[in-house]
Amino acid sequence: MIPINQPSIGDEERREVLKVLDEKALTSAAKDGGKRVQDLERLLKDYLKIKNVIAVNSGTAALHCALLANGISPGDEVLLPSFTFVATANAIIASGGRPVFVDINTEDYTIDTTDLKEKITNKSKGIIPVHIYGHPADMDEISEIASANSITIIEDACQSLGSLYKGVQTGTMGQMSCFSFYASKVLTSGEGGAVATDDDDLADSLKMIRNHGMVDGYDTRVLGLNLRLPELSAALAKVQMTKLHKLLDARKKNAELLTSLLLPLSGDKTRIRLPQENGNKRFNWYLYTVSFQNGQLRDEAQRMLVKNDIGATVYYNPPVDKTPYYQNMRHPATNDLKNTHLASENVLSLPVHPSVLPENLESIRTVIEKVI
């Protein structure tokens, strides 16, 4: 079976992890973190061209930290797409805020700026645009809306490390931005994440929040938790950072080949639509997501691909607003998420990670051609 995603782990990562074990410094409660945490943060700062990166133990922790640093309190609304992994919404709940779900556009499944404008109220305190599948959201429009309403932007860049919006790295355009280094991501530490910001005061707050609010010993100053990234995880991600360009290039090569194979089957009057970059948006190809004419066709394609050992996967069905927990919360304005619900019924993600071979992509094309 070719999985939908698979980490690329080599001898360099193994050697660095073994060094940590030999040194027996598995983690650090110091304000600035352990040696390899600091190394990872420096590499990410250089790559993103941003002043501060604070490593934490998951993408969810990154979102939670950022929301706490933003001072979210009960009654505060945070706008986000429902078409995302549930962690984005859960972090808002955990911070005491209230999620307000916004619809998506049908081109790249990122937040719809027209619907975003309509759902802003005097209680709105944050916007979390999600760069879903590695597709950059429309950050110029989102920034204009946020600025006009004095609302903080926290980018959910958990899936988009390496994606570009108008030549700028995603995860560098909000007041804070969150990344994930989960095992399936383009760069992994097994479990891990980071918050990036150009604001030094926010960076200081984030360092306290990830470490029980402490600075010097048991001097808790703000509400925080143990959200630290262990040295073992940082060692893995540190090495991954040195080969990130290579990993992204391999994904791009596979995505371009898959597009060339599927292009003859696609078009306005066909049953499949392919992901498309444009002049403003460059993808990291975390996932190669196609859309079928209807759910029945999508489900048949997935079934046949899996039967042929291709790990095609549906992200996200149901979307967050349709999950039992959020339905029970009876959030308003979830019945107008037309594009969200349509996408959840019709999209299918295909593997293009570095371990995918050209013959695997040929198999994908053959199966989809038979189905449609």
Summary of the structure (lengths in Angstrom):
residues: 372
radius of gyration: 20.5
end to end distance: 22.5
largest distance: 64.7
contacts: 1318
relative contact order: 0.17
helix: 41%
strand: 16%
